[in-house]
Amino acid sequence: MGVSDARRLEVYEQARAQWGERPAETLMELVVPAGQDMATRSDVDAAVARIEARCAVLEERMRHVASKSFVLASHVPTYALIIGLSFR
């Protein structure tokens, strides 16, 4: 169960009274607020791996589309010649 904001404030006030404002603020920055989870290194690594995999799929799709566009574009003069000859 997470720590409520009221309890966080209580800890902050006690820390500020004992250690001063700067250390108390640092402590609050290190304590995770209620309802928030900290990502672990493995969580971040897994997310990066999923993003990289998706990027690889997109890159492959782009290469495939680009290669088809190039093939079609490279045949345009041939198509024009065939069409031109067929209407003579």
Phi and psi in radians as a Rosetta constraint file:
Dihedral C 1 N 2 CA 2 C 2 CIRCULARHARMONIC -1.307 0.35
Dihedral N 2 CA 2 C 2 N 3 CIRCULARHARMONIC 2.856 0.35
Dihedral C 2 N 3 CA 3 C 3 CIRCULARHARMONIC -1.513 0.35
Dihedral N 3 CA 3 C 3 N 4 CIRCULARHARMONIC 2.322 0.35
Dihedral C 3 N 4 CA 4 C 4 CIRCULARHARMONIC -1.241 0.35
Dihedral N 4 CA 4 C 4 N 5 CIRCULARHARMONIC 2.797 0.35
Dihedral C 4 N 5 CA 5 C 5 CIRCULARHARMONIC -1.086 0.35
Dihedral N 5 CA 5 C 5 N 6 CIRCULARHARMONIC -0.617 0.35
Dihedral C 5 N 6 CA 6 C 6 CIRCULARHARMONIC -1.107 0.35
Dihedral N 6 CA 6 C 6 N 7 CIRCULARHARMONIC -0.721 0.35
Dihedral C 6 N 7 CA 7 C 7 CIRCULARHARMONIC -1.223 0.35
Dihedral N 7 CA 7 C 7 N 8 CIRCULARHARMONIC -0.628 0.35
Dihedral C 7 N 8 CA 8 C 8 CIRCULARHARMONIC -1.076 0.35
Dihedral N 8 CA 8 C 8 N 9 CIRCULARHARMONIC -0.757 0.35
Dihedral C 8 N 9 CA 9 C 9 CIRCULARHARMONIC -1.100 0.35
Dihedral N 9 CA 9 C 9 N 10 CIRCULARHARMONIC -0.704 0.35
Dihedral C 9 N 10 CA 10 C 10 CIRCULARHARMONIC -1.074 0.35
Dihedral N 10 CA 10 C 10 N 11 CIRCULARHARMONIC -0.782 0.35
Dihedral C 10 N 11 CA 11 C 11 CIRCULARHARMONIC -1.112 0.35
Dihedral N 11 CA 11 C 11 N 12 CIRCULARHARMONIC -0.741 0.35
Dihedral C 11 N 12 CA 12 C 12 CIRCULARHARMONIC -1.041 0.35
Dihedral N 12 CA 12 C 12 N 13 CIRCULARHARMONIC -0.824 0.35
Dihedral C 12 N 13 CA 13 C 13 CIRCULARHARMONIC -1.110 0.35
Dihedral N 13 CA 13 C 13 N 14 CIRCULARHARMONIC -0.704 0.35
Dihedral C 13 N 14 CA 14 C 14 CIRCULARHARMONIC -1.144 0.35
Dihedral N 14 CA 14 C 14 N 15 CIRCULARHARMONIC -0.775 0.35
Dihedral C 14 N 15 CA 15 C 15 CIRCULARHARMONIC -1.117 0.35
Dihedral N 15 CA 15 C 15 N 16 CIRCULARHARMONIC -0.716 0.35
Dihedral C 15 N 16 CA 16 C 16 CIRCULARHARMONIC -1.109 0.35
Dihedral N 16 CA 16 C 16 N 17 CIRCULARHARMONIC -0.699 0.35
Dihedral C 16 N 17 CA 17 C 17 CIRCULARHARMONIC -1.155 0.35
Dihedral N 17 CA 17 C 17 N 18 CIRCULARHARMONIC -0.634 0.35
Dihedral C 17 N 18 CA 18 C 18 CIRCULARHARMONIC -1.484 0.35
Dihedral N 18 CA 18 C 18 N 19 CIRCULARHARMONIC -0.750 0.35
Dihedral C 18 N 19 CA 19 C 19 CIRCULARHARMONIC -1.983 0.35
Dihedral N 19 CA 19 C 19 N 20 CIRCULARHARMONIC -0.272 0.35
Dihedral C 19 N 20 CA 20 C 20 CIRCULARHARMONIC 1.839 0.35
Dihedral N 20 CA 20 C 20 N 21 CIRCULARHARMONIC 2.980 0.35
Dihedral C 20 N 21 CA 21 C 21 CIRCULARHARMONIC -1.194 0.35
Dihedral N 21 CA 21 C 21 N 22 CIRCULARHARMONIC -0.788 0.35
Dihedral C 21 N 22 CA 22 C 22 CIRCULARHARMONIC -1.061 0.35
Dihedral N 22 CA 22 C 22 N 23 CIRCULARHARMONIC -0.873 0.35
Dihedral C 22 N 23 CA 23 C 23 CIRCULARHARMONIC -1.089 0.35
Dihedral N 23 CA 23 C 23 N 24 CIRCULARHARMONIC -0.621 0.35
Dihedral C 23 N 24 CA 24 C 24 CIRCULARHARMONIC -1.139 0.35
Dihedral N 24 CA 24 C 24 N 25 CIRCULARHARMONIC -0.722 0.35
Dihedral C 24 N 25 CA 25 C 25 CIRCULARHARMONIC -1.127 0.35
Dihedral N 25 CA 25 C 25 N 26 CIRCULARHARMONIC -0.715 0.35
Dihedral C 25 N 26 CA 26 C 26 CIRCULARHARMONIC -1.077 0.35
Dihedral N 26 CA 26 C 26 N 27 CIRCULARHARMONIC -0.739 0.35
Dihedral C 26 N 27 CA 27 C 27 CIRCULARHARMONIC -1.039 0.35
Dihedral N 27 CA 27 C 27 N 28 CIRCULARHARMONIC -0.766 0.35
Dihedral C 27 N 28 CA 28 C 28 CIRCULARHARMONIC -1.170 0.35
Dihedral N 28 CA 28 C 28 N 29 CIRCULARHARMONIC -0.566 0.35
Dihedral C 28 N 29 CA 29 C 29 CIRCULARHARMONIC -1.178 0.35
Dihedral N 29 CA 29 C 29 N 30 CIRCULARHARMONIC -0.499 0.35
Dihedral C 29 N 30 CA 30 C 30 CIRCULARHARMONIC -1.498 0.35
Dihedral N 30 CA 30 C 30 N 31 CIRCULARHARMONIC -0.377 0.35
Dihedral C 30 N 31 CA 31 C 31 CIRCULARHARMONIC -1.538 0.35
Dihedral N 31 CA 31 C 31 N 32 CIRCULARHARMONIC 2.202 0.35
Dihedral C 31 N 32 CA 32 C 32 CIRCULARHARMONIC -1.274 0.35
Dihedral N 32 CA 32 C 32 N 33 CIRCULARHARMONIC 2.211 0.35
Dihedral C 32 N 33 CA 33 C 33 CIRCULARHARMONIC -1.108 0.35
Dihedral N 33 CA 33 C 33 N 34 CIRCULARHARMONIC 2.764 0.35
Dihedral C 33 N 34 CA 34 C 34 CIRCULARHARMONIC -1.028 0.35
Dihedral N 34 CA 34 C 34 N 35 CIRCULARHARMONIC 2.426 0.35
Dihedral C 34 N 35 CA 35 C 35 CIRCULARHARMONIC 1.444 0.35
Dihedral N 35 CA 35 C 35 N 36 CIRCULARHARMONIC 0.002 0.35
Dihedral C 35 N 36 CA 36 C 36 CIRCULARHARMONIC -2.015 0.35
Dihedral N 36 CA 36 C 36 N 37 CIRCULARHARMONIC 2.416 0.35
Dihedral C 36 N 37 CA 37 C 37 CIRCULARHARMONIC -1.872 0.35
Dihedral N 37 CA 37 C 37 N 38 CIRCULARHARMONIC 2.554 0.35
Dihedral C 37 N 38 CA 38 C 38 CIRCULARHARMONIC -1.580 0.35
Dihedral N 38 CA 38 C 38 N 39 CIRCULARHARMONIC 2.346 0.35
Dihedral C 38 N 39 CA 39 C 39 CIRCULARHARMONIC -1.393 0.35
Dihedral N 39 CA 39 C 39 N 40 CIRCULARHARMONIC 2.398 0.35
Dihedral C 39 N 40 CA 40 C 40 CIRCULARHARMONIC -1.533 0.35
Dihedral N 40 CA 40 C 40 N 41 CIRCULARHARMONIC 2.938 0.35
Dihedral C 40 N 41 CA 41 C 41 CIRCULARHARMONIC -1.041 0.35
Dihedral N 41 CA 41 C 41 N 42 CIRCULARHARMONIC -0.696 0.35
Dihedral C 41 N 42 CA 42 C 42 CIRCULARHARMONIC -1.173 0.35
Dihedral N 42 CA 42 C 42 N 43 CIRCULARHARMONIC -0.569 0.35
Dihedral C 42 N 43 CA 43 C 43 CIRCULARHARMONIC -1.078 0.35
Dihedral N 43 CA 43 C 43 N 44 CIRCULARHARMONIC -0.801 0.35
Dihedral C 43 N 44 CA 44 C 44 CIRCULARHARMONIC -1.149 0.35
Dihedral N 44 CA 44 C 44 N 45 CIRCULARHARMONIC -0.764 0.35
Dihedral C 44 N 45 CA 45 C 45 CIRCULARHARMONIC -1.059 0.35
Dihedral N 45 CA 45 C 45 N 46 CIRCULARHARMONIC -0.726 0.35
Dihedral C 45 N 46 CA 46 C 46 CIRCULARHARMONIC -1.137 0.35
Dihedral N 46 CA 46 C 46 N 47 CIRCULARHARMONIC -0.701 0.35
Dihedral C 46 N 47 CA 47 C 47 CIRCULARHARMONIC -1.137 0.35
Dihedral N 47 CA 47 C 47 N 48 CIRCULARHARMONIC -0.727 0.35
Dihedral C 47 N 48 CA 48 C 48 CIRCULARHARMONIC -1.095 0.35
Dihedral N 48 CA 48 C 48 N 49 CIRCULARHARMONIC -0.740 0.35
Dihedral C 48 N 49 CA 49 C 49 CIRCULARHARMONIC -1.083 0.35
Dihedral N 49 CA 49 C 49 N 50 CIRCULARHARMONIC -0.725 0.35
Dihedral C 49 N 50 CA 50 C 50 CIRCULARHARMONIC -1.134 0.35
Dihedral N 50 CA 50 C 50 N 51 CIRCULARHARMONIC -0.729 0.35
Dihedral C 50 N 51 CA 51 C 51 CIRCULARHARMONIC -1.131 0.35
Dihedral N 51 CA 51 C 51 N 52 CIRCULARHARMONIC -0.754 0.35
Dihedral C 51 N 52 CA 52 C 52 CIRCULARHARMONIC -1.097 0.35
Dihedral N 52 CA 52 C 52 N 53 CIRCULARHARMONIC -0.672 0.35
Dihedral C 52 N 53 CA 53 C 53 CIRCULARHARMONIC -1.132 0.35
Dihedral N 53 CA 53 C 53 N 54 CIRCULARHARMONIC -0.748 0.35
Dihedral C 53 N 54 CA 54 C 54 CIRCULARHARMONIC -1.119 0.35
Dihedral N 54 CA 54 C 54 N 55 CIRCULARHARMONIC -0.700 0.35
Dihedral C 54 N 55 CA 55 C 55 CIRCULARHARMONIC -1.099 0.35
Dihedral N 55 CA 55 C 55 N 56 CIRCULARHARMONIC -0.703 0.35
Dihedral C 55 N 56 CA 56 C 56 CIRCULARHARMONIC -1.093 0.35
Dihedral N 56 CA 56 C 56 N 57 CIRCULARHARMONIC -0.725 0.35
Dihedral C 56 N 57 CA 57 C 57 CIRCULARHARMONIC -1.107 0.35
Dihedral N 57 CA 57 C 57 N 58 CIRCULARHARMONIC -0.784 0.35
Dihedral C 57 N 58 CA 58 C 58 CIRCULARHARMONIC -1.113 0.35
Dihedral N 58 CA 58 C 58 N 59 CIRCULARHARMONIC -0.715 0.35
Dihedral C 58 N 59 CA 59 C 59 CIRCULARHARMONIC -1.079 0.35
Dihedral N 59 CA 59 C 59 N 60 CIRCULARHARMONIC -0.722 0.35
Dihedral C 59 N 60 CA 60 C 60 CIRCULARHARMONIC -1.126 0.35
Dihedral N 60 CA 60 C 60 N 61 CIRCULARHARMONIC -0.733 0.35
Dihedral C 60 N 61 CA 61 C 61 CIRCULARHARMONIC -1.075 0.35
Dihedral N 61 CA 61 C 61 N 62 CIRCULARHARMONIC -0.731 0.35
Dihedral C 61 N 62 CA 62 C 62 CIRCULARHARMONIC -1.111 0.35
Dihedral N 62 CA 62 C 62 N 63 CIRCULARHARMONIC -0.731 0.35
Dihedral C 62 N 63 CA 63 C 63 CIRCULARHARMONIC -1.075 0.35
Dihedral N 63 CA 63 C 63 N 64 CIRCULARHARMONIC -0.734 0.35
Dihedral C 63 N 64 CA 64 C 64 CIRCULARHARMONIC -1.097 0.35
Dihedral N 64 CA 64 C 64 N 65 CIRCULARHARMONIC -0.834 0.35
Dihedral C 64 N 65 CA 65 C 65 CIRCULARHARMONIC -1.116 0.35
Dihedral N 65 CA 65 C 65 N 66 CIRCULARHARMONIC -0.735 0.35
Dihedral C 65 N 66 CA 66 C 66 CIRCULARHARMONIC -1.121 0.35
Dihedral N 66 CA 66 C 66 N 67 CIRCULARHARMONIC -0.686 0.35
Dihedral C 66 N 67 CA 67 C 67 CIRCULARHARMONIC -1.187 0.35
Dihedral N 67 CA 67 C 67 N 68 CIRCULARHARMONIC -0.658 0.35
Dihedral C 67 N 68 CA 68 C 68 CIRCULARHARMONIC -1.158 0.35
Dihedral N 68 CA 68 C 68 N 69 CIRCULARHARMONIC -0.719 0.35
Dihedral C 68 N 69 CA 69 C 69 CIRCULARHARMONIC -1.090 0.35
Dihedral N 69 CA 69 C 69 N 70 CIRCULARHARMONIC -0.702 0.35
Dihedral C 69 N 70 CA 70 C 70 CIRCULARHARMONIC -1.135 0.35
Dihedral N 70 CA 70 C 70 N 71 CIRCULARHARMONIC -0.749 0.35
Dihedral C 70 N 71 CA 71 C 71 CIRCULARHARMONIC -1.082 0.35
Dihedral N 71 CA 71 C 71 N 72 CIRCULARHARMONIC -0.812 0.35
Dihedral C 71 N 72 CA 72 C 72 CIRCULARHARMONIC -1.099 0.35
Dihedral N 72 CA 72 C 72 N 73 CIRCULARHARMONIC -0.765 0.35
Dihedral C 72 N 73 CA 73 C 73 CIRCULARHARMONIC -1.162 0.35
Dihedral N 73 CA 73 C 73 N 74 CIRCULARHARMONIC -0.603 0.35
Dihedral C 73 N 74 CA 74 C 74 CIRCULARHARMONIC -1.266 0.35
Dihedral N 74 CA 74 C 74 N 75 CIRCULARHARMONIC -0.322 0.35
Dihedral C 74 N 75 CA 75 C 75 CIRCULARHARMONIC -1.670 0.35
Dihedral N 75 CA 75 C 75 N 76 CIRCULARHARMONIC -0.032 0.35
Dihedral C 75 N 76 CA 76 C 76 CIRCULARHARMONIC -1.004 0.35
Dihedral N 76 CA 76 C 76 N 77 CIRCULARHARMONIC -0.805 0.35
Dihedral C 76 N 77 CA 77 C 77 CIRCULARHARMONIC -1.060 0.35
Dihedral N 77 CA 77 C 77 N 78 CIRCULARHARMONIC -0.648 0.35
Dihedral C 77 N 78 CA 78 C 78 CIRCULARHARMONIC -1.138 0.35
Dihedral N 78 CA 78 C 78 N 79 CIRCULARHARMONIC -0.794 0.35
Dihedral C 78 N 79 CA 79 C 79 CIRCULARHARMONIC -1.064 0.35
Dihedral N 79 CA 79 C 79 N 80 CIRCULARHARMONIC -0.747 0.35
Dihedral C 79 N 80 CA 80 C 80 CIRCULARHARMONIC -1.092 0.35
Dihedral N 80 CA 80 C 80 N 81 CIRCULARHARMONIC -0.704 0.35
Dihedral C 80 N 81 CA 81 C 81 CIRCULARHARMONIC -1.128 0.35
Dihedral N 81 CA 81 C 81 N 82 CIRCULARHARMONIC -0.772 0.35
Dihedral C 81 N 82 CA 82 C 82 CIRCULARHARMONIC -1.094 0.35
Dihedral N 82 CA 82 C 82 N 83 CIRCULARHARMONIC -0.795 0.35
Dihedral C 82 N 83 CA 83 C 83 CIRCULARHARMONIC -1.128 0.35
Dihedral N 83 CA 83 C 83 N 84 CIRCULARHARMONIC -0.730 0.35
Dihedral C 83 N 84 CA 84 C 84 CIRCULARHARMONIC -1.105 0.35
Dihedral N 84 CA 84 C 84 N 85 CIRCULARHARMONIC -0.714 0.35
Dihedral C 84 N 85 CA 85 C 85 CIRCULARHARMONIC -1.235 0.35
Dihedral N 85 CA 85 C 85 N 86 CIRCULARHARMONIC -0.573 0.35
Dihedral C 85 N 86 CA 86 C 86 CIRCULARHARMONIC -1.288 0.35
Dihedral N 86 CA 86 C 86 N 87 CIRCULARHARMONIC -0.309 0.35
Dihedral C 86 N 87 CA 87 C 87 CIRCULARHARMONIC -1.767 0.35
Dihedral N 87 CA 87 C 87 N 88 CIRCULARHARMONIC 0.218 0.35
